[in-house]
Amino acid sequence: MKDYFADLHVHIGRTEDGIPVKITGARSLTFENIAKEASLRKGMDIVGIIDCASPAVQADIRRCLDRGEMEEVEGGGLRYRSTVLLLGSEIEVHDPGSGPAHLLCYLPALRDMEDFTEWLRPRMTNVTLSTQRLRATARELQRAVADRGGLTIPAHIFTPHKSLYGSCTDRMADVLDLSLVAAVELGLSADTEMAGGLSELDRFAFVTDSDAHSLGKIGREYNRLSLAEPSFAEVKLALAGSGGRGIAANYGLNPRLGKYHRTYCEACSRIVDEADQSADRCLVCGSRRIVRGVMDRIGDIADRPASAATRLRPPYVHQVPLEFIPGLGPKLLDKLLARFGTEMDILHRASPDELAETAGARVAGAIVASREGRLAVDAGGGGRYGRVAKDR
């Protein structure tokens, strides 16, 4: 077995011909550009590219294959240089009596994704666009994915907008067939310890992914997977903890950096960040126009203390992305990349002394502190990211 870095949630903004896919995604987020950025700059071994159910994206994939830039992997996925690309799609479900939620659906091969697209066509208004609402139940979607050999993972499960627990339901079992859930994605505002308060999640692997809407965001959260080789089939085994495969570690933002970590008042723009205090109204102005934070939502639905369950899980490393580190601008990052190769090399392999030689002692110290989860941060909320605290 060998360990591989994997970010399983990257969106496509446009096709090569400029056709919109993810409206909020950057125009530079084409299938080919994602492959290049993930492999050459980020150092990701496995990347899940979402929005591959779009026929326009499938045309791009066919072009990449025809040009010989990529090849299909026997165990599922496409290989670009040293990186394997998994084909995924994010679908919005909205069952009667429940709120909306996003599910990530992964298929082994391009032909499987093309067949899935044909299943979606009569059940979706515009199959070309990302994250469209499905005119079928969540369980029907799960079955359609499973019938094609695929995997279903609920996306960013605690965020206040269009997620399983944030806007859909208090209990997953009320909406999904638990036997067809491959894993759950925690999202940027939660971590393993927070999610451990829900006993319903004990049976599922936790994944941490970037949900990138621009090339630079790829790899801001990722996983270290123990696999025999990078492929769809091996990732499927790892999520199930089968055959010696598994998740070796999760690397994610300190939840306080996530933009929905704490409750936010839309009336006075205040983030409620008092320790151990939830709120149904703003503690300053009294308004009920609040966006419920992930920490507070989990407190509402947790059915036990988290500590006992989290000891059995892989380590969750609170790693701050390089772009968050004060003093590490684009020019300095380019110098580090020129010396060490990729962001994964900078974050995991370069020694403190080597980093200091290129970046200076202060920035090098911050990178090492990021590796070890020691950077202090100020909380985010209401759609605003937290930030690395200064002078602490």
Secondary structure as GFF3:
##gff-version 3
##sequence-region A 1 392
A	DSSP	beta_strand	2	10	.	.	.	ID=ss1
A	DSSP	alpha_helix	31	36	.	.	.	ID=ss2
A	DSSP	pi_helix	37	42	.	.	.	ID=ss3
A	DSSP	beta_strand	46	49	.	.	.	ID=ss4
A	DSSP	alpha_helix	55	66	.	.	.	ID=ss5
A	DSSP	beta_strand	71	72	.	.	.	ID=ss6
A	DSSP	beta_strand	78	80	.	.	.	ID=ss7
A	DSSP	beta_strand	83	93	.	.	.	ID=ss8
A	DSSP	beta_strand	101	107	.	.	.	ID=ss9
A	DSSP	alpha_helix	110	120	.	.	.	ID=ss10
A	DSSP	three_ten_helix	121	123	.	.	.	ID=ss11
A	DSSP	alpha_helix	138	147	.	.	.	ID=ss12
A	DSSP	beta_strand	151	154	.	.	.	ID=ss13
A	DSSP	pi_helix	164	168	.	.	.	ID=ss14
A	DSSP	three_ten_helix	172	174	.	.	.	ID=ss15
A	DSSP	three_ten_helix	178	180	.	.	.	ID=ss16
A	DSSP	beta_strand	183	185	.	.	.	ID=ss17
A	DSSP	alpha_helix	192	195	.	.	.	ID=ss18
A	DSSP	three_ten_helix	199	201	.	.	.	ID=ss19
A	DSSP	beta_strand	205	207	.	.	.	ID=ss20
A	DSSP	three_ten_helix	215	217	.	.	.	ID=ss21
A	DSSP	beta_strand	222	227	.	.	.	ID=ss22
A	DSSP	alpha_helix	232	240	.	.	.	ID=ss23
A	DSSP	beta_strand	246	252	.	.	.	ID=ss24
A	DSSP	three_ten_helix	255	257	.	.	.	ID=ss25
A	DSSP	beta_strand	264	265	.	.	.	ID=ss26
A	DSSP	beta_strand	290	291	.	.	.	ID=ss27
A	DSSP	alpha_helix	294	301	.	.	.	ID=ss28
A	DSSP	alpha_helix	307	310	.	.	.	ID=ss29
A	DSSP	beta_strand	316	318	.	.	.	ID=ss30
A	DSSP	three_ten_helix	322	324	.	.	.	ID=ss31
A	DSSP	alpha_helix	330	340	.	.	.	ID=ss32
A	DSSP	alpha_helix	343	348	.	.	.	ID=ss33
A	DSSP	alpha_helix	352	359	.	.	.	ID=ss34
A	DSSP	alpha_helix	361	371	.	.	.	ID=ss35
A	DSSP	beta_strand	377	378	.	.	.	ID=ss36
A	DSSP	beta_strand	387	388	.	.	.	ID=ss37
###
